[in-house]
């Protein structure tokens, strides 16, 4: 795309993102329903062990099937990057974006090969819930009439960070309580959650906190220099507008008002 004009396909983006919202709703509900059906919460609610000795057990197979669909969804979500490139939104193809999408696909390949059940239900269900909200935002952002009302972008990042802390707690208690779940998976997931907390936390600081401080400094400087005075040379509302975007978003060019 370097020497080609950017492509625009808003209708496809609405269909694509809406489809992922529907898929995420299905996975979120089915993963939890399958975990309940597999009696994961009957004896030890925080220690759900995958019974690899009876893989043909219908109760285990139900959750394995939906987790396999979840794994396949990580392949579909690589289209996020493809659309960024086709639209020449190269600034969105960040280190965080590439790392997160590629690592999720690899990690869930390991999960499906060795532990397609048990404690794996929590990280997949919470991630599916976050994706319901996230892809709904992307679908609405592709509709021009909806953009002025999309004030809640930064809260999606907060929701993602909350997800990582919940999964981290769940994984740590698995190790400390002696839950019979593969230790290599606990170490892998703990390390991955810590990494994502650092990277997404840094993104939040850079995209929202620092930008807001920079705006306030520029506003104060403008007022001191007389550029803004009683609304005669300019008008400032009770918010501000600037560009920002989610690490794997499609609509960082959408201007919004932050109160």
C-alpha positions in Angstrom: 0.0 0.0 0.0 3.0 2.3 0.2 2.5 3.7 -3.4 -1.2 3.2 -3.6 -4.1 5.4 -2.5 -5.9 4.4 0.8 -8.9 2.2 0.4 -12.2 3.0 2.2 -14.9 0.4 2.9 -17.1 1.7 5.8 -20.0 -0.7 5.0 -17.7 -3.7 5.2 -16.2 -2.4 8.5 -19.7 -2.1 10.0 -20.6 -5.7 8.9 -17.2 -7.1 10.0 -17.3 -5.5 13.5 -21.0 -6.3 14.0 -20.3 -9.9 13.1 -17.5 -10.0 15.7 -19.9 -8.5 18.3 -22.4 -11.3 17.7 -19.7 -14.0 17.7 -18.2 -12.6 21.0 -21.7 -12.6 22.6 -22.1 -16.3 21.6 -18.7 -17.3 22.9 -19.1 -15.4 26.2 -22.5 -17.1 26.9 -21.5 -20.5 25.6 -18.1 -20.7 27.5 -19.8 -19.9 30.8 -22.7 -22.3 30.1 -20.3 -25.0 29.1 -18.2 -24.5 32.3 -21.4 -24.8 34.4 -22.4 -27.9 32.4 -19.0 -29.5 33.0 -19.5 -29.1 36.8 -16.5 -26.8 37.1 -18.0 -24.8 39.9 -19.5 -27.6 42.0 -16.6 -28.5 44.3 -13.8 -25.9 43.7 -15.1 -22.8 42.0 -11.6 -21.3 41.6 -9.9 -24.6 40.5 -11.5 -26.0 37.4 -9.3 -29.0 36.2 -9.5 -30.3 32.6 -9.8 -34.0 32.7 -7.5 -35.0 29.8 -8.0 -38.7 30.6 -11.6 -38.6 29.4 -11.4 -36.2 26.4 -14.5 -37.8 24.8 -16.6 -36.9 27.8 -19.6 -34.9 26.4 -19.3 -32.3 29.2 -15.6 -31.7 28.4 -16.2 -31.8 24.7 -18.8 -29.0 24.8 -16.3 -26.5 26.3 -13.6 -27.8 24.1 -15.7 -27.0 21.0 -16.5 -23.4 22.0 -12.8 -22.8 23.0 -11.8 -24.1 19.5 -14.2 -21.5 18.0 -12.6 -18.9 20.3 -9.2 -19.9 18.9 -10.4 -19.6 15.4 -11.7 -16.1 16.2 -8.1 -15.0 16.8 -7.4 -15.9 13.2 -10.4 -13.8 12.0 -9.3 -10.9 14.1 -6.0 -10.6 12.2 -8.3 -8.8 9.6 -8.0 -5.8 12.0 -4.4 -5.4 10.9 -5.2 -6.0 7.2 -7.8 -3.3 7.2 -5.4 -0.9 8.9 -2.8 -1.4 6.1 -5.4 -1.2 3.4 -6.7 2.1 4.9 -3.0 3.3 5.3 -3.5 3.7 9.0 0.1 2.7 9.5 0.4 4.5 12.8 -2.1 2.0 14.3 0.1 -1.0 13.5 2.0 -0.5 16.7 4.3 -2.9 18.5 1.5 -3.4 21.1 -1.0 -4.2 18.3 1.2 -6.7 16.5 2.4 -8.4 19.7 -1.0 -8.8 21.2 -2.7 -10.2 18.1 0.2 -12.6 17.1 0.8 -13.8 20.7 -2.9 -14.5 21.4 -3.0 -16.8 18.3 0.1 -18.6 19.4 -0.9 -19.0 23.0 -4.3 -20.3 22.2 -2.8 -22.9 19.8 -0.9 -24.3 22.9 -4.1 -24.2 25.0 -6.1 -26.1 22.4 -3.4 -28.7 21.9 -2.8 -29.4 25.7 -5.5 -27.9 27.9 -8.7 -27.1 26.0 -10.7 -26.8 29.2 -10.5 -26.3 32.9 -9.1 -23.0 34.1 -8.9 -21.8 30.4 -12.6 -20.9 30.6 -12.0 -17.6 32.6 -9.5 -15.8 30.3 -11.5 -16.7 27.2 -14.9 -15.6 28.6 -13.6 -12.3 30.0 -11.8 -11.6 26.7 -15.0 -12.3 24.8 -16.9 -9.9 27.0 -14.3 -7.1 26.4 -14.5 -7.8 22.7 -18.3 -7.3 22.7 -17.8 -3.7 23.9 -14.7 -3.1 21.8 -16.0 -4.3 18.4 -19.3 -2.5 19.1 -17.4 0.7 19.4 -15.6 0.0 16.1 -18.9 -0.7 14.3 -20.4 2.5 15.6 -17.2 4.5 14.7 -17.6 3.4 11.1 -21.0 5.2 11.0 -20.4 9.0 10.7 -23.7 9.8 12.4 -22.6 7.9 15.5 -19.2 9.4 15.9 -20.2 12.5 18.0 -21.6 10.2 20.6 -18.6 7.9 21.1 -17.3 9.5 24.3 -16.4 6.2 26.0 -13.3 5.1 24.1 -10.9 5.5 27.0 -13.1 3.3 29.2 -12.5 0.4 26.8 -8.8 0.5 27.7 -9.8 0.6 31.4 -12.0 -2.5 30.8 -9.1 -4.2 29.1 -6.8 -3.5 32.0 -9.4 -4.7 34.5 -9.6 -8.0 32.4 -5.8 -8.5 32.8 -5.9 -8.0 36.6 -8.8 -10.4 37.0 -7.0 -13.1 34.9 -3.8 -12.4 36.8 -5.5 -12.9 40.2 -7.2 -16.1 38.9 -3.9 -17.5 37.6 -1.9 -16.7 40.8 -4.4 -18.2 43.1 -4.3 -21.4 40.9 -0.6 -21.7 41.7 -0.8 -20.8 45.4 -3.7 -23.0 46.2 -2.2 -26.1 44.6 -4.8 -26.4 41.9 -4.0 -29.4 39.7 -3.5 -27.4 36.5 -0.3 -27.5 34.4 2.3 -25.2 36.0 3.8 -24.2 32.6 0.5 -22.7 31.7 0.3 -20.8 35.0 3.8 -19.3 34.5 3.0 -18.5 30.8 -0.3 -16.7 31.6 1.1 -14.9 34.6 4.0 -13.5 32.6 1.7 -12.6 29.7 -0.7 -10.7 31.9 2.1 -8.8 33.6 3.4 -7.8 30.1 0.0 -6.7 28.9 -0.6 -4.7 32.1 2.6 -2.8 31.5 2.0 -2.2 27.8 -1.7 -1.3 28.0 -1.0 0.8 31.1 1.7 2.7 29.2 -0.7 3.2 26.3 -3.4 4.6 28.6 -0.9 7.0 30.1 0.4 8.2 26.8 -3.0 8.4 25.0 -5.1 9.9 27.7 -3.3 11.3 30.7 -0.3 12.9 29.0 -2.4 14.2 26.1 -4.8 15.8 28.5 -2.0 17.4 30.5 -0.4 18.7 27.3 -3.7 20.2 26.2 -4.2 21.9 29.5 -0.7 23.4 29.4 -1.3 24.7 25.9 -4.7 26.1 26.9 -3.1 27.9 29.9 -0.4 29.3 27.8 -2.8 30.5 25.2 -4.9 32.3 27.8 -1.8 33.9 29.3 -0.7 35.2 25.9 -4.1 36.6 25.2 -5.1 34.3 22.4 -8.3 33.2 24.2 -10.2 35.9 26.0 -13.8 35.9 26.9 -14.6 33.9 23.7 -13.6 36.8 21.4 -10.6 35.0 19.8 -11.8 31.5 20.3 -14.1 29.4 22.4 -13.3 26.6 24.7 -16.0 24.2 25.9 -15.9 22.1 29.0 -13.9 19.4 27.1 -11.3 19.1 24.3 -10.8 17.3 21.1 -7.8 15.4 20.0 -6.9 12.2 18.0 -6.3 9.0 19.8 -7.1 5.4 19.4 -7.2 1.9 20.9 -4.1 -0.2 20.3 -6.0 -2.4 17.9 -8.8 0.1 16.8 -10.0 1.0 13.4 -11.1 4.6 14.1 -8.3 6.6 15.7 -9.1 9.4 13.2 -12.5 9.9 14.9 -12.4 13.2 16.8 -14.2 13.1 20.1 -14.9 15.2 23.2 -13.3 14.3 26.5 -15.1 15.8 29.5 
